[in-house]
């Protein structure tokens, strides 16, 4: 049986298009750009209820997740809602909720200086450089705040169910 050339070419093209932004950023040494990871904005008329299941990590934060999700519009990667809550001084834990299905994904990392993300992009920058995150502002003499900024800005691509680390830069 001969391989389907159209299917083979389509798969090769898809892999190239998927990998190209990552390869381009790592080869040039420059951080990824939001425009290189576009996400189609999907209009969600009514957000699905968060799928909270007992005996899961998300269940431990169910009140915060429910309240933040209810108050936050779709704000990330087309049809997801990114929410955060405090986990110490200064620390933010993150959840990404699919507004269409209610599926909840807890980030495997926390931030000390917020994050930068957009509705039309799959790129998520944890502890962005140059204090671009709005969730944290520090005075020069606030030691706890300065410690929470972290040493690195980390760039992730959202796959639809997990974060994939793309790039890390020292601040």
C-alpha positions as CSV (number, residue, x, y, z in Angstrom):
1,X,0.0,0.0,0.0
2,X,1.4,3.4,-1.0
3,X,1.4,6.2,1.5
4,X,-1.1,9.0,0.8
5,X,1.1,11.8,-0.5
6,X,-1.4,14.5,0.3
7,X,-1.8,13.3,3.9
8,X,1.9,13.0,4.3
9,X,2.5,16.5,2.9
10,X,-0.3,17.8,5.2
11,X,1.2,16.2,8.3
12,X,4.7,17.5,7.4
13,X,3.3,21.0,6.8
14,X,1.3,20.9,10.1
15,X,4.4,19.8,12.0
16,X,6.5,22.6,10.4
17,X,3.9,25.3,11.2
18,X,3.5,24.0,14.7
19,X,7.3,23.9,15.4
20,X,8.4,27.0,13.4
21,X,7.7,29.7,16.1
22,X,9.5,27.6,18.7
23,X,12.5,27.0,16.4
24,X,12.6,30.6,15.2
25,X,12.7,31.9,18.8
26,X,15.3,29.4,20.1
27,X,17.5,29.9,17.1
28,X,17.5,33.7,17.3
29,X,17.8,33.8,21.1
30,X,14.8,36.1,21.2
31,X,11.8,35.5,23.4
32,X,8.6,34.2,21.6
33,X,6.1,36.8,20.4
34,X,2.4,36.7,21.0
35,X,1.7,37.1,17.3
36,X,3.6,33.9,16.6
37,X,1.1,31.8,18.6
38,X,-2.3,32.9,17.3
39,X,-5.5,31.5,18.7
40,X,-8.9,32.0,17.1
41,X,-11.2,33.9,19.4
42,X,-14.4,31.8,19.9
43,X,-17.5,33.6,21.0
44,X,-18.8,31.8,24.1
45,X,-22.4,32.9,24.7
46,X,-22.7,31.1,28.1
47,X,-19.7,29.7,29.9
48,X,-19.9,26.1,31.0
49,X,-19.9,25.4,34.7
50,X,-16.4,24.6,36.0
51,X,-16.0,20.8,36.1
52,X,-14.9,20.5,39.8
53,X,-14.4,16.9,40.9
54,X,-14.0,15.8,44.5
55,X,-10.6,14.5,45.5
56,X,-8.7,16.5,42.9
57,X,-6.3,19.4,43.4
58,X,-8.9,21.8,41.8
59,X,-11.4,20.7,44.4
60,X,-9.2,22.1,47.1
61,X,-9.6,25.6,45.5
62,X,-13.2,25.2,44.5
63,X,-14.6,28.4,46.0
64,X,-11.8,30.5,44.6
65,X,-12.1,28.8,41.2
66,X,-15.9,29.2,41.1
67,X,-15.9,32.9,42.1
68,X,-13.0,34.0,39.9
69,X,-14.3,32.0,36.9
70,X,-17.8,33.6,37.3
71,X,-16.3,37.1,37.4
72,X,-13.8,36.7,34.6
73,X,-14.6,36.7,30.9
74,X,-12.8,34.6,28.3
75,X,-9.4,36.1,28.4
76,X,-6.9,33.5,27.1
77,X,-6.2,31.4,23.9
78,X,-9.6,31.8,22.2
79,X,-12.0,30.2,24.6
80,X,-10.2,29.8,27.9
81,X,-10.4,31.7,31.2
82,X,-7.1,32.2,33.1
83,X,-7.5,32.9,36.8
84,X,-5.1,33.2,39.6
85,X,-5.2,33.3,43.4
86,X,-2.7,34.1,46.1
87,X,-0.6,31.3,47.6
88,X,1.7,33.3,49.8
89,X,3.4,36.7,49.8
90,X,4.0,37.2,46.8
91,X,2.8,34.1,45.0
92,X,0.0,33.4,42.5
93,X,-1.3,30.0,41.5
94,X,-3.0,29.6,38.1
95,X,-5.9,27.6,36.6
96,X,-7.0,27.6,33.0
97,X,-10.6,26.7,32.4
98,X,-12.2,25.8,29.1
99,X,-15.2,28.1,28.8
100,X,-16.9,25.6,26.4
101,X,-16.5,22.4,28.4
102,X,-15.7,23.6,32.0
103,X,-12.6,21.5,32.1
104,X,-10.1,22.8,34.6
105,X,-6.3,22.6,34.2
106,X,-4.1,23.7,37.1
107,X,-0.7,25.1,36.1
108,X,2.3,23.1,37.4
109,X,4.0,26.4,38.3
110,X,3.3,29.5,40.3
111,X,4.3,33.1,39.7
112,X,5.6,35.8,41.9
113,X,5.0,38.7,39.5
114,X,1.8,37.7,37.7
115,X,1.6,36.7,34.0
116,X,1.0,38.2,30.6
117,X,-1.4,36.6,28.2
118,X,-4.1,37.6,25.6
119,X,-7.3,36.2,24.3
120,X,-6.0,35.9,20.7
121,X,-2.8,34.0,21.6
122,X,-1.7,30.7,23.0
123,X,1.4,32.3,24.6
124,X,1.5,32.7,28.4
125,X,4.4,34.5,30.0
126,X,5.0,33.7,33.7
127,X,6.7,36.4,35.6
128,X,7.2,38.6,32.6
129,X,10.3,40.8,32.3
130,X,10.2,44.6,32.7
131,X,7.2,44.4,35.1
132,X,4.7,44.0,32.3
133,X,2.3,42.0,34.4
134,X,-0.5,44.1,36.0
135,X,-1.0,41.9,39.1
136,X,2.1,43.0,41.0
137,X,3.8,46.3,41.5
138,X,6.8,46.7,43.8
139,X,8.3,49.6,45.6
140,X,12.1,49.5,45.6
141,X,12.2,49.1,49.4
142,X,9.7,46.3,49.6
143,X,11.9,43.3,50.1
144,X,9.2,40.6,50.0
145,X,7.9,42.0,46.8
146,X,11.4,42.1,45.2
147,X,12.0,38.5,46.3
148,X,8.7,37.4,44.6
149,X,9.7,38.7,41.2
150,X,11.6,35.6,40.4
151,X,14.9,35.3,38.6
152,X,13.3,34.2,35.2
153,X,10.6,35.1,32.9
154,X,9.2,31.8,31.4
155,X,7.3,31.6,28.1
156,X,4.8,28.8,27.7
157,X,2.6,27.7,24.8
158,X,-0.9,26.5,25.8
159,X,-1.7,23.3,24.0
160,X,-5.4,23.2,25.0
161,X,-4.7,21.0,28.0
162,X,-1.2,21.8,29.3
163,X,1.6,24.3,29.2
164,X,4.6,23.6,27.1
165,X,7.8,25.5,28.1
166,X,9.3,27.3,25.1
167,X,11.8,29.8,26.5
168,X,13.3,31.0,29.7
169,X,15.2,34.3,30.2
170,X,17.0,35.6,33.2
171,X,15.7,39.0,34.4
